[in-house]
């Protein structure tokens, strides 16, 4: 038996709300300092976008870590700053958290087979 489209939309809406609630709960933990929150949030966003577009978790994780590493290398080149392994730990955590969120976004907003833009010239 197939479920009606309105039921599927309702289920997808509930799942989206639960994912968002989980994200806000996880990022408001008192253990994170302000800088760590920024690294975690930025890496989660980058990984979510990579995963939603490519649908390749390992590529997404690697691309996300490459961005975080580039940022830390930039910091290392600045005066009175250094490469911070603690920041990289939160980058990696955010990259890992973003993968299921990107998969969920792909499931919610597409048919699972395609995602992207088409252009004709």
C-alpha positions as CSV (number, residue, x, y, z in Angstrom):
1,X,0.0,0.0,0.0
2,X,1.3,3.4,-1.0
3,X,1.1,6.3,1.4
4,X,-0.5,9.5,0.0
5,X,1.8,12.4,-0.9
6,X,0.4,14.5,2.0
7,X,1.4,11.9,4.5
8,X,4.9,11.7,3.0
9,X,5.2,15.5,3.2
10,X,4.1,15.4,6.8
11,X,6.6,12.8,7.7
12,X,9.4,14.7,5.9
13,X,8.4,17.9,7.8
14,X,8.6,16.0,11.1
15,X,12.0,14.6,10.3
16,X,13.3,18.0,9.3
17,X,12.1,19.6,12.5
18,X,13.7,16.8,14.6
19,X,17.0,17.2,12.7
20,X,17.0,21.0,13.3
21,X,16.1,20.5,17.0
22,X,19.0,18.1,17.3
23,X,21.4,20.6,15.7
24,X,20.4,23.4,17.9
25,X,20.6,21.2,21.0
26,X,24.1,19.9,20.1
27,X,25.5,23.3,19.3
28,X,24.3,25.0,22.5
29,X,26.3,22.7,24.8
30,X,28.1,24.6,27.5
31,X,31.4,22.7,26.9
32,X,32.1,24.5,23.7
33,X,33.9,27.8,23.7
34,X,33.0,30.5,21.3
35,X,35.8,29.7,18.8
36,X,35.1,26.0,19.0
37,X,31.4,26.7,18.2
38,X,32.4,28.6,15.1
39,X,34.7,25.8,13.9
40,X,32.0,23.2,14.6
41,X,29.2,25.2,12.9
42,X,31.2,26.2,9.8
43,X,32.4,22.6,9.3
44,X,28.9,21.2,9.7
45,X,27.6,23.7,7.1
46,X,30.4,22.9,4.7
47,X,30.0,19.1,5.1
48,X,26.2,19.4,4.8
49,X,26.4,21.3,1.5
50,X,29.1,18.9,0.1
51,X,27.1,15.9,1.0
52,X,23.8,17.3,-0.4
53,X,25.4,18.2,-3.7
54,X,27.8,15.2,-4.2
55,X,26.0,12.4,-2.3
56,X,29.5,11.1,-1.6
57,X,30.2,11.0,2.2
58,X,33.9,10.4,2.1
59,X,34.5,13.1,-0.6
60,X,32.4,15.4,1.6
61,X,34.4,14.6,4.7
62,X,37.7,15.1,2.9
63,X,36.7,18.3,1.3
64,X,35.4,19.7,4.6
65,X,38.6,18.8,6.3
66,X,40.7,20.3,3.5
67,X,38.8,23.6,4.1
68,X,39.4,23.5,7.8
69,X,43.1,22.6,7.3
70,X,43.5,25.5,4.9
71,X,42.1,27.9,7.4
72,X,44.4,26.6,10.1
73,X,47.4,26.9,7.8
74,X,46.4,30.5,7.1
75,X,46.2,31.1,10.9
76,X,49.7,29.6,11.2
77,X,51.1,32.1,8.7
78,X,49.7,35.1,10.6
79,X,51.7,36.9,13.3
80,X,50.8,35.9,16.9
81,X,48.8,32.9,15.7
82,X,49.3,29.2,15.3
83,X,47.9,26.0,13.9
84,X,45.5,24.7,16.5
85,X,44.9,21.0,16.7
86,X,41.9,21.6,19.1
87,X,40.2,23.6,16.3
88,X,40.9,20.8,13.9
89,X,39.2,18.4,16.3
90,X,36.1,20.5,16.2
91,X,36.4,20.8,12.4
92,X,36.5,17.0,12.1
93,X,33.5,16.6,14.4
94,X,31.5,19.2,12.4
95,X,32.4,17.4,9.2
96,X,31.1,14.1,10.6
97,X,27.9,15.7,11.8
98,X,27.2,17.4,8.5
99,X,27.2,14.2,6.5
100,X,23.9,12.8,7.8
101,X,22.3,16.2,7.7
102,X,23.3,16.5,4.0
103,X,21.9,13.0,3.4
104,X,18.7,14.0,5.1
105,X,18.4,17.2,3.1
106,X,18.9,15.3,-0.1
107,X,16.2,12.9,1.0
108,X,13.8,15.7,2.0
109,X,14.1,17.9,-1.0
110,X,14.8,15.6,-4.0
111,X,13.8,12.3,-5.3
112,X,17.2,11.0,-4.2
113,X,18.5,10.5,-7.7
114,X,19.3,14.1,-8.7
115,X,20.2,17.4,-7.0
116,X,21.6,20.5,-8.6
117,X,21.0,23.0,-11.3
118,X,20.6,22.8,-15.1
119,X,21.7,25.5,-17.5
120,X,21.3,25.8,-21.2
121,X,23.3,28.0,-23.4
